[in-house]
Amino acid sequence: MIIPIRCFTCGKLIADRWEEFARRVKAGERPKKVLDDIGMSRYCCRRMFISHVDVVDDLLRYAQVTAKRRAQFE
């Protein structure tokens, strides 16, 4: 969900291509083919997509549980 706007190494804009990449990979396409199709040719930019871990949804669950526990003790 939170992908960096630019590649950490070369500075190329990458965030505008993340949604298409994630959607197509989730649909079952191979990441290599998707990255080639969307024009990600530099290995540093490809690394940003391949190694990205979506943790925002997990963190939101912990925040909700914490809020419920606080409400119990108040």
Backbone as a ProteinNet text record, in pm:
[ID]
protein_1_A
[PRIMARY]
MIIPIRCFTCGKLIADRWEEFARRVKAGERPKKVLDDIGMSRYCCRRMFISHVDVVDDLLRYAQVTAKRRAQFE
[TERTIARY]
82.4	0	86.7	194.2	282.8	410.3	415.6	534.2	609.2	740.4	814.3	783.5	782.9	752.8	860.9	985	1098.8	1188	1261.3	1358.8	1467.6	1506	1606.8	1742.9	1774.4	1906.3	1916.5	1827.1	1841.5	1748.1	1644.5	1553.7	1441.2	1427.5	1321.7	1185.4	1085	948.4	893.8	850.4	802.3	662.2	616.8	490.7	369.8	376.9	263.1	238.3	332.6	318.7	288	286.8	269.9	134.8	26.1	-107	-124.3	-77.6	-88	-3.6	116.9	203.6	137.1	89.4	28.8	-95.7	-177	-299.8	-268.6	-174.3	-142.2	-73	14	80.8	-19.8	-111.7	-215.3	-305.9	-323.3	-405.4	-333.7	-203.7	-133.2	-23.3	0.3	107.1	243.7	345	481	534.1	595.4	647.3	746	828.6	925.4	855	750.7	677.2	606.5	547.3	475.1	572.6	687.3	786.5	835.8	855.4	895.1	786.4	660.4	548	527.2	548.7	524.6	647.1	755	870.6	973.4	976.2	1075.7	1196.5	1297.6	1412.3	1534.2	1544.4	1660	1645.3	1753.2	1744.4	1719.3	1760.6	1734.7	1586.3	1519.9	1376.1	1296.5	1340.4	1275.1	1284.2	1398.1	1418.7	1317.2	1283.6	1187.1	1050.5	1012.5	882.6	886	990.5	999.5	1012.4	1087.5	1114.8	1016.7	919.6	823.7	732.5	715.7	627.6	517.3	394	278.9	243.7	283.7	259.8	154	103.8	9.3	-118.4	-169.4	-291.8	-271.5	-155.1	-125.3	-117.8	-56	-44.1	-179.9	-268.6	-402.6	-479.5	-461.6	-528.5	-481.5	-350.6	-298.5	-350.1	-364.6	-416.2	-561.4	-640	-779.6	-789.3	-707	-707.1	-664.5	-563.8	-516.2	-625	-696.9	-804.5	-916	-948.3	-1052.1	-1007.7	-880.7	-830.8	-827.5	-791.3	-793.9	-935.1	-1031.5	-1171.4	-1221	-1170.7	-1209.8	-1161.7	-1043.7	-984.1	-1022.8	-1090.7	-1129.8	-1263.5
-119	0	125.2	124.8	240.6	201.8	233.3	208.2	340.8	339.4	465.3	532	662.9	738.3	717.8	721.6	707.3	592.4	539.3	434.5	492.3	417.1	465.3	485.6	407.7	412.4	515	508.2	595	715.3	714.5	828	827.5	721.2	713	699.7	765.1	758.1	616.4	552.4	414.4	395.1	482.4	462.2	457.8	523.9	526.8	392.1	300.6	169.8	58.5	89.5	-13.5	-83.3	-9.7	-70.4	-172.4	-137.8	-232.6	-356.8	-337.5	-450.1	-541.7	-485.7	-565.6	-638.6	-570.1	-630.9	-749	-731.8	-837.5	-956.4	-930.5	-1041	-1117.7	-1046.4	-1112.4	-1197.6	-1156.5	-1232.6	-1357.5	-1369.9	-1492	-1477.2	-1357.6	-1339.5	-1344.2	-1378.8	-1383.7	-1241	-1211.6	-1076.6	-1027.6	-1116.2	-1076	-1021.7	-1091	-1046.8	-914.4	-900.2	-776.9	-659.9	-677.1	-569.2	-531	-627.8	-597.4	-519.4	-560.1	-494.2	-349.6	-321.5	-185.1	-95.2	-148.7	-65.8	-50.8	-143.7	-138.2	-219.8	-153.5	-225.8	-222	-121.1	-111.5	-208.5	-276.6	-376.7	-313.8	-189	-124.8	-95.5	-56.1	-28.8	-158.8	-261.9	-391.8	-444.5	-420.8	-462.6	-397.9	-271.3	-200	-269.3	-319.8	-385.5	-527.1	-601.7	-741.2	-753.9	-664.5	-679.2	-605	-535.3	-460	-553.1	-524.3	-602.1	-508.7	-549	-467.8	-494.3	-407.1	-429.1	-335.5	-242.7	-144.5	-211.8	-308.6	-377.1	-451.1	-512.1	-580.4	-481	-367.2	-266.4	-209.5	-195.1	-144.3	-240.2	-370.1	-467.2	-453.6	-434	-418.7	-290.1	-186.7	-60.8	-77.6	-151	-173.9	-257.3	-359.3	-443.1	-361.6	-278.8	-194.3	-97.4	-39.5	53.7	-17.2	-139.4	-215.2	-246.4	-282.8	-314.2	-190.8	-77.7	46.2	77.9	56.6	84.6	-8	-128.6	-221.4	-175.7	-118.5	-80	60.1	134.5	270.4	274.7
0	0	0	74.9	74	0.3	-125.9	-207.7	-218.3	-211.4	-226.9	-360.9	-361.5	-483.6	-588.3	-544.2	-635.2	-592.2	-688.1	-660.3	-569.6	-466.4	-372.3	-438.6	-541.1	-602.5	-714.3	-812.5	-930.3	-929.7	-847.1	-839.6	-941.5	-1018.3	-1118.8	-1050.6	-1105.7	-1054.4	-1074	-964.2	-974.6	-917	-830.9	-759.6	-853	-966.5	-1057	-1124.7	-1116.3	-1180.4	-1080.6	-952.4	-849.7	-856.4	-872.5	-870.9	-982.5	-1102.7	-1213.6	-1186.6	-1136.1	-1103.1	-1000.9	-892.4	-785.8	-835.4	-913.6	-964.9	-1056.1	-1146.3	-1242	-1176.2	-1080.4	-1010.4	-926.4	-863.7	-784	-873.2	-999.2	-1093.9	-1144.1	-1115.9	-1151.9	-1255.8	-1304.7	-1402.8	-1334.8	-1410.9	-1358	-1338.8	-1223.8	-1198.6	-1305.3	-1358.4	-1460.9	-1584.7	-1629.4	-1748.1	-1721.9	-1603.9	-1570.5	-1566.3	-1503.1	-1496.3	-1635	-1722.8	-1860.7	-1932.5	-1912.9	-1980.9	-1935.4	-1807.5	-1758.4	-1771.6	-1827.8	-1859.5	-1748.4	-1655.9	-1549.2	-1594.2	-1646.7	-1701.5	-1610.1	-1525.7	-1436.7	-1320.7	-1288.4	-1181.6	-1046	-1026.3	-897	-879.9	-987.2	-980.5	-966.8	-1035.7	-1025.7	-882.9	-821.1	-682.6	-590.1	-615.7	-532.3	-536.1	-651.4	-665.2	-609.3	-640.5	-599.5	-447.7	-385.7	-242.9	-153.1	-209.5	-129.3	-50.2	78.2	165.1	213.7	192.8	230.2	376.6	468	609.7	667.5	590.6	641.9	692	616.9	658.7	790.4	808.9	935.7	1050.2	1028	1132.8	1171.9	1076.6	1106.5	1196.5	1176.4	1262.4	1407.2	1427.1	1562.6	1626.9	1550.3	1603.1	1648.9	1574.3	1611.3	1739	1750.8	1871.1	1992.3	1976.2	2085.4	2130.1	2036.2	2070.7	2147.6	2109.6	2181.1	2323.8	2342	2475.2	2564.6	2508.1	2586	2632	2544	2578.6	2691.1	2697.1	2803.1	2939.5	2945.8	3072.4	3119.7	3037.5	3076	3143.6
[MASK]
++++++++++++++++++++++++++++++++++++++++++++++++++++++++++++++++++++++++++

